[in-house]
Amino acid sequence: MKFKAEIDVMPLDALLDPQGKAVSNSMKNIGLPEVGDVRIGRHIRLFIDAETAEEANEKVETACKKLLANQIMESYTFSLEQA
């Protein structure tokens, strides 16, 4: 079966996010002073061939831990569905 994973990788809350801070500060300049605390991350979509959803889930976990997210500085979440 083919599965689709939607992965979100974000900087840890305890760490500074220079991109997010720059965007937060710029919100005032475009007339949106009520928008703040912006955090910027990455969204990754990938497709997995696996026999079961459990196997696909394990493969996505492995990809996130070993390649897609730096767990010292980032956290990740994902959803998995049959494609």
For each residue, the residues with C-beta under 8 A, 3 or more apart:
1: 49 50 51 52 56 82
2: 47 48 49 82 83
3: 47 48 49 50 53 56 80 81 82 83
4: 45 46 47 48 80 81 82 83
5: 44 45 46 47 48 56 60 78 79 80
6: 43 44 45 78 79
7: 43 44 45 46 60 64 68 76 77 78
8: 41 42 43 44 76 77 78
9: 41 42 43 44 64 68 69 74 75 76
10: 39 41 74 75 76
11: 15 16 17 20 39 40 41 73 74
12: 15 73 74 75
13: 39
14:
15: 11 12 73
16: 11 21
17: 11 20 21 38 39 40
18: 21 22
19: 22 23 40
20: 11 17 23 24 37 38 39 40
21: 16 17 18 24 25 38
22: 18 19 25 26
23: 19 20 26 27 38 40
24: 20 21 27 35 36 37 38
25: 21 22 28 29
26: 22 23 29 30
27: 23 24 30 32 33 35 36 38
28: 25 31 32 33
29: 25 26
30: 26 27
31: 28
32: 27 28 35
33: 27 28
34:
35: 24 27 32 38
36: 24 27
37: 20 24
38: 17 20 21 23 24 27 35
39: 10 11 13 17 20
40: 11 17 19 20 23
41: 8 9 10 11 74
42: 8 9
43: 6 7 8 9
44: 5 6 7 8 9 68
45: 4 5 6 7
46: 4 5 7 60 63
47: 2 3 4 5 83
48: 2 3 4 5 56 59 60
49: 1 2 3
50: 1 3 53 55 56 59
51: 1 55
52: 1 55 56
53: 3 50 56 57 80 82
54: 57 58
55: 50 51 52 58 59
56: 1 3 5 48 50 52 53 59 60 80
57: 53 54 60 61 80
58: 54 55 61 62
59: 48 50 55 56 62 63
60: 5 7 46 48 56 57 63 64 78 80
61: 57 58 64 65
62: 58 59 65 66
63: 46 59 60 66 67 68
64: 7 9 60 61 67 68 69 76 78
65: 61 62 69 71
66: 62 63
67: 63 64
68: 7 9 44 63 64 76
69: 9 64 65 74 75 76
70: 73 74
71: 65 74 75
72:
73: 11 12 15 70
74: 9 10 11 12 41 69 70 71
75: 9 10 12 69 71
76: 7 8 9 10 64 68 69
77: 7 8
78: 5 6 7 8 60 64
79: 5 6
80: 3 4 5 53 56 57 60
81: 3 4
82: 1 2 3 4 53
83: 2 3 4 47
